[in-house]
């Protein structure tokens, strides 16, 4: 049954627009009552009592849900201009729009309230199935609580929910879950109709993340999230809900010309935003605009001295935050690789550590896109904050650059969407000239590969420099996407390079710990990938102390090379700033100036080639 709930106001006739409302599973048209009286007077309000209501029609699951949406639409005289669906009704409406049932004249606008939607098939697992089977009665009970308020005692409400669940039955529930399971297959990117998506921040049935994900997938969609609201925003916050909907309805009314007249004589009225039909990015839209905030904890492995976390694992937190940003924006690294043949490679990482991390710290990382129109890589600024003694401290700031590398290991390569093209490369390092690597490249050009003579290459790389170098065969645990050394591998090499250098100079990590309880600290590190290094290639790593600043810190450079075609090729370059701190107790430390022993060790010339521990 479809009925007129409220006619348009007298001033709107005969040009009133028609709004059709579709309820969710085990609901009814009355779920819209708090809202329908608040709809803009220009609109007629129609509501459907669908066969999946609380007093559902037997046998309705025998037909596709799109059949019932089509029936409801057909029963509105003249057809609806805008259709709104709630919960399961929103999922059914989306299925109808994405299929062929929508016919040649789809609605001018669509409102989805608390929609069920997942973008990828692998987002569904057994835990999802278990949750919606075992909590179905609680979802129904929540609906009764919202609609009836305090009029029903909790025990009565629970018994009523169980009876409604039995009335819906397994086949009705299966129709719901089947529709939900199909959402990853819906070609929503083809829907050019303007959408408004409204979700409650506290929705335990249809999580707000799914509403946001759907908003990113649709070409023309605005997402409105109501705080402290659950699965029924049109009941729980009717006035705020109606404000969002009425604003959307005004844009739809503005888009449709009056019979026999132009759309606007003097341009659109104030407050009216015209949605265009231009094709907009759908997969990179959020990636380039949205901010992601996530809670993170450093890994236990990174606590090597007392309970302090080393610089490498701090950078791992930065990397993890960026990966979560990609996932939250609907393009996780796995999808990029499996679906589009694109490897997500961090090619630039520049991090400043302002406050130390400790074991069991819980930090908040904020990822802000920082990509200009002419950038060849995706850029992000990451800020990590940590609570300390009642205050929130900015602990880390980092600049990250990401390239999307076409996979050539497995043929044929998948054709990726065109919107990824500006950030896609066939080989790492082609994103920019990497001016800061010019000196290291010049050094490589001056060093003969010496026919693979390791000692000769190492000697040439360190000649006349305050440096340490060694050759290392790249093993697969340092690689990703089947073949190439990844950023975390370079971070591990940078940490090892420092360790090898001070060991060679007689001030190893353990030596200074045992002699004076000094530990190395790192306020700044930066690495840029300028070419690819591949599994089982020999990598020559050079660690050079460049500057000692006021006896408190020293800056070192790391350059990594492989031998190709008889020549050295630079693959990565970076810098790291080190200082020393003295351990006061198991909790505290403070920075100390270098003494003469350390200054001599940092400044002396390298040991002769062949000496144990270095070259």
N, C-alpha and C positions, 0 to 999 in steps of 0.2 A: 504494500500500500504506500502511495505517495500522496501527501496532502499539503495544502497551502497553510503554513503556520502563521504567516503574517503578510498581509498585502503591502505593496509599496505605498508611500504617502501620497496624498492627493496631488501634490505639486509634481510628482514624478510621472504621472500618467500622461499620455499612453506610452511613455518611453522607459518605464521601469525595467530594471534588469532582474534576472532570476538567479537566485543562489540555491543550490541543492545540497542538503546535508545528509551524509551517510554515517551511521553509527558503527560501533565495533561489535565484536563477538559477545553474545549474551547481553547486549545492551538494548537500547531502544531509542526512538526519536526524542524521548523526553530528556535524554542526556544533554541536548542542546538548549533546553528551556531557558536557562539562566542567561544564555548568550543571544538567543534569537530576537529578543526584544530590544537589544542594543545595536542591532545591525543598522547601518546607514539607511534612512527612510527611502532612498531612491531604489532600494532593492526589495523585490519580493523574496520571501524566505519559504522554501519548500523543504520538507523533511520526509525521508523514507523510513518506513518500518520494514526492515529487511528480514528475510526468512531465517537469518541466524540470530534473531533477537533472543531475549531471555525466555520468551515463549515460542521458541523456534518451530518453524514449519517442518514436519517430518519429511525426510527425503531430500532436503535441500542440498546436502553434501554430494548427491548423485550428479549434480550439474556443476560445471566450472564456476568459480566465483565471478568471473568476468560476465557470465550470463546474467547474473542477478544485478550487477552494476548497469549493464546495458538495459535491462528491464526498467530499472528505476529512472534512468535518464530518459527513456522513451515515454514515460508516463508524465513528464513535466510538459505542459502545453507550450509549444514553441521551442522547447529545449532549454536547458540551463546555460547561462553565460559563464558561471563559475560553479565548480563542484568542490565541496569540502568533505574529506573523509577522516574519520578518527580511528586510530589503532588498527584492528583488522580491516575495518572499512577503508582506511588509507592504503593498506597493502593491496586490497582488492581493486581499488580505484587505480593505483599505479600499474597493476598488471593489465587492467583494461586499456589504459592509455598507451602502454608500451606494445600492446598487441594490435591485431587488425580490427578488433571489435569497436574501436573508437570511431571508425567510419571516416568520412571525408570532412566532417565538421566537428573537430574536437572543441572543447570549451575554451573560452578566451583566457581563463585563469584557473589554477588549481590550488587548493589549500590542503595540506597534509598535516594532521595533528597527531602527535605521538606515533609516528610511523615506525613499522618494523622494516629494517633494511640492513643487509650486509653486502659489501661490495665483492667479496671473494668467496668461492665455495669452501676453501679451507678454513674460513672463519667459523664454520659450523663443526662442532665435535660432539662427542658423547656427553660431555658436561652440559652443552647447550640443550640437548634433548632432555637430559635428566632434569635440568632446571625448569623447563616449561611444562614438563609432565607433572613433576612433584609440587610445583608452586602455582598450578593453575587455579586451585581453589583460593589461594591467597590473593591472586590478582583479581578474581571475582569479588572477594570480600572487600578489597580496597575500593572497588567501584561502588559497592553498597554503602561503605562508610562515607564516601564522598557525597553520594546522592541523598542519603538519609540522615547524615549528621549523627547527632546524639539520640535520635528517636529510637534507634534499635540497640538494645543491649548487645555487648560483644558476643555472648554465647548464641543469641538468636541470629545475629548477623552471620556467624560462622556456619550455623546449620542451614541457613538460607543459601549461602554460597555453595555448600555441598550439594544441595538439591538442584541448584542451577547447573552445577557441573555435571550431575547425572543427566539432566535434561539435554544439555549440549551433546553429551555422549562421545565415545571414542572417535566416531566418524566425523563429527563436527570439529573436534580438536585436531584431527588429522588434516582436515581441509585448511585450518588455520596454519598448521606447521608446514604443510606442503607449499602453501602460498609464500610463507616466509623463506623456505628453502630455495624457492625459485628466484628470489630477488637478485642474486648475483648474475643471473642469466638475462635479466631484463635490459634491453638496449636503451637505458635511460638517457644516454648521451645524445640520442637522436630527438628527444622531446624538446621542441622549441617553445612550448607554452610557458608563460611566466608561472613560477611556483612560489608560494609562501609556505614555509615549514615552521611549525610551532611545536616546541618541546618543553617539557618540564625538567628542570635541573635534577630533581630527585626521583625521576621516573625509574622504577625498578623493573618494569615490564619491557618497555622500549627505551633503552638507554639513550641519553642525549647524544652520545658519540655517534650513534647510528643516524640520527637526524642530521648531524653536521656532515657525516660522510655522504649522505644522500644529497645534501646541499652542494657539496663539492662536485659530485658526479653529474648533476643536472646543469645544463648550459645556462639557464636563467632561473636562479633560485636565491631567495633571501631566507636566512634561518633566524628565527626569533626564539631565544631561550628565556623562560621565566624562572627566576630563582625561587627556591623554597616551594616548588610545585612538583606534583607527581604526574601520574598518567592521565589526569583529567583537567588540563589547564582551563578549558572553557567553563568548568564548574568551579574549580578552586580559585581562579582569578579572572572572573568573567569580564570585569571592566577593562583590565589591562589586556586581556586576550582580544576583546572587541576593538580596542584602539589599534592593535596591530593589524587585525583583519580589515577594519574599515579603511585604513591607510592603503592597504593592498587593493581593496575594491575600488577605491578612487582612481588608482592607476589603470585598472582594467576599464572602468567607465570612460576614462579619458582617451583610451586607445580606440574605442569604437565610435565611428562618426554617427551623428544623428541622421535619420533618413533625409535625403535630399540636400545635405549640407556638407561643408568641408569639416575636417576634424577640428580645427581651431582657426579662428579668424585672426586673432592677435597673439598667437602662441599659447602654450599650455597654461592653465591657471596656476596660481601660487600653490606650492606644496605638491604638485603633480609631477612625478618622475616618469618619463616615457621609457619603457623597455624596448630596446632595439632588437632586430632579428639577426644581428651580426653574429657570426660564429666566434665564440670566445674560448680560450683555453679551458679545459676541464680538468686535466690531470696535473697541470703546473700552477693552477690558479691559487690554491691554498699554499702550495710550496713556496711561492714567491711573495705571499702577502701575510699569511697567518703567523702568529707567535705561538710557540708551544712552550708550556711550562710543565716540568716533570720532576718528581722526587727520585733521587738516586742515592746509592750508597757505594763507597769505594770498595773494591774487592779486597778480600782478606789477604790475598797473595802480595799486595802492594805494601804491606806493613812489614818492612825488613829490619828496622832499627826501632826499638821500643814500640810505640803504637802509632808512629807517624807514617804517613802515606807518601811514597816517592813520586817524583814528577811524572814518570811514565804512566802510572795508574791514574794520576790526576788528568792527564791527557786522554786516557781511556774513558773517563767520565764525559769529557767533551765530545768524544767520538760517539759514545752511546746516546747522548742527548740529541745529536744531529740525526742519528739513525732513527730514533723515536719520532723526531719531527717528520721525517719522510713517511714513517708508518702512519702517524696521526693524520697526515695530509692525503692518505689513500694511495701512496706509491712506495710501499716498503721495498727494501733492497731485494728481497726474494722475488717479489712480483716483477720488479724492473728486469731482473735477470731471466726468470723463467718465462715471462710473457713477452718481453720485448727485446731480449738479448742484450741488455745494458748492464754493465757492471758498475756499481756505485763505488768510486774510488776517491778517497780523500787525498788531494794532491797538494794541499797547503794547510799548515797547522801552526799557528803563532799564539802561544799561550803565556800569560803572565799570572804567576801565583802570588797572591797578595797576603794570604793567610794559610797556615798549614792545615792539612786535613789529618784527622786521626781515625784510627780504626773505629768502626761503628758510628761514625758521623752520618747523619742523614742530611743531604744537601738538596737545594732546589735549583734546578738548571732552567734558564730561560733561553730559548733559541729564537733569534730575530733574523728574518731574511735580509740579506744585504747584497742584492744582485742588481747591477745597473743594466740598462738596455744594451750596452755595447760589451758587456762581460762575456767571456767565453767559458766561464765556469759559474757554477752556482755558489753564491757566497752567503755566509751566515756569521752573525755575531753571537757568541755564547757567553752568558754571565752565570756563574755558579755562586750561590749564597749559602752560608752555613750559620746556624744559631750557635752563639758562644756566650756563655755567662749572661743570658737574658737579652743579648743584642743580636741582631742579624747583620752579619758581615759579608761584604762582597769579597769572596775568596779567590775567584778566578775570573779573568776575562780572556776571551780567545777569539781569534778570527780564523774561520775555516773556509777552504775552497774545495769544491767537489766537481769532478768530471764524471760524465757518463760514458764509459768506454764500450764501444761495440764489441761484442763477443765474436772472435774469429776462430776460437778453438773448436767449436762445434759448428758444422755446416749443415744446412744453410742458415745464415744469420736471419733473425726475425726482423721484419721491417717495423721500426718503432714509430709511434705517433709523431707527426711533424713538429708538435710544440716542444719536443725534447731536442730538436736538431741544434739549436744554438749552444747547447751544453754537451753535445755528443762529439766524441773524438774517436778516430780509428787507432790512435796510439797515445799513451799518456805523454804529456810534455808539449803537445802541439797547441795547448790552450794559450800559450803566451811565450814571449821570448825569454822570460826569466832573466832579466838584466842582472839581478844580483848573483847569478851563476856564471857571469861572463868570465870572471877571474879564474874560477875553478876549471872552466872549459879551456881557457888559454893554457893553464897549467897542464891539462891533459894533453893538449896538442904538442906541448914541449917535451912530453915524456914518451920515449919509444916503448912499445910493448915488449921489446927485447925478445921476441920469439917465445914468449911465455915464461921467460926466466923470472921466477918470483922474486928472488933476492934483488935482481937488477931493477925491476919495476918498483919495489918498495923503497929501494935506495934513491931512485930518481924522484919519487913522490915526496920524499922527506928532505931531500938535499937543500940545505940552506934555510930550513924552516924549523921552528920550535914545535916539532910534530912527532906523532907516533902513527905507524900504519901497519896493517896486517891484511892478509888474504883469507877469505872465508867462502866456502861453497854454500850457496843458498839452499837451505833444506825446506821441505814442503810445509812444516808448521809455521813458517814465516810468510807463507803465500796465501793468496785467495784467488777465486775464480779460475782455479785449476792450474794457473801458470805463473803468476807474477807476484813479486814482493809487494806487500801492502804497507800502509802507513804505520801500523802498529809494529811491523818488523823493523822499520827504520828507527822507531822510538827505542826498541830493545837494543839495536845496534849503537845508538847514541849513548845509552846507559852503559853498555859494555865498553865503548870507546873511552869514556872517562875512567872506568875501572882499570883498563889496560894501561892507560897513560900514567896514572898516579902509581900503579904498581911498578912500572918501568922506571919511574923517577924516585923510587924508594920511600914514597909516602902513601902506601896502599890504604884502602879504606880501613882494613883491620889494624894496620900499624897505628894510624892516628886515633882510632877508637881505643886501642889498648894503652897507648902512651899518654893520651890526654883527654879521652872521651870526646873527641871532635867528630862531628858527622857532616857530610856534604849537604848543602841545601841549594835548591834551584829556584830562583825567582822568575826566570824567563827561558823559554825554549821555542825554537821555530825550525820547521823543516818544510822544504818544497821539493816535490817530485818533478824532475825535468825530463825524464825518459823512463823507459821500463827496464826493470831487472827481472830476469826470469829464473824459475826454479832450476837448480843445479848449475847455474852459471857461477863463475868465480867472481866474487865481489871484493874489490880493494877499498878498504875504509881508511881514511886519513883524518886524524884528529889533531888540530893545530891550535895551540894557545896563542891568541892574537893580542890580548891586552889585559893588563892587571890594573884595576881601578882602585886607587886609594887604599891599597892593602886590604880591601874588604871583599872584593869580587874579582873574578877573572872571566873573560869571554873566550870561548873556544869555538872553532869552526869544524864541522864535520862534512867531508865530501866523500861520495861513494861512486866508484867507477866499475865498469865491466870492460873486458877486452873483446872488441868486435872488429872483424876485418883487419886484424893486426894493429888496431889503435885503441887507446883508452876512450871510453864514452862515459860521460858524467850522467848518473841516473838520479841523484838526489844531493841536495846541499842544505846545510842548516847551521844554526848557531845555538849555543847554550851558555847561560851565565851561571857560574857556581860561586858559592861562598862556603864558609864553615861556621858551625854553631857548636857550642859546648853543651853537653847534656848535664843539666842541673839535678834532675831526678827523673822518675819514670814518666812524669807528665810534662816537664818544662825544659826549655833550652833557650839560649840567646846567642846572637851573632858575635863572633870574635874577629879581631884583625889577624892577618897572617903574620906569623913570626918569621924570622930570617930563614929558618930551615925550610919552611914551605915556600917562601919567596924564591929561594935558591933552586928548589926542586922544580917549581913551575917555570922558571926562567932559563934553566940550563939547556944545553944542546942535547939532542937525543943520544942514546947509547949506540954503540957500534952495531951494524947488522949482524945477526946471528946470536946476539946475547939473549939468554933465556927471557922470555916474556915479551920480546918486541924487536923492532928494527931501528 
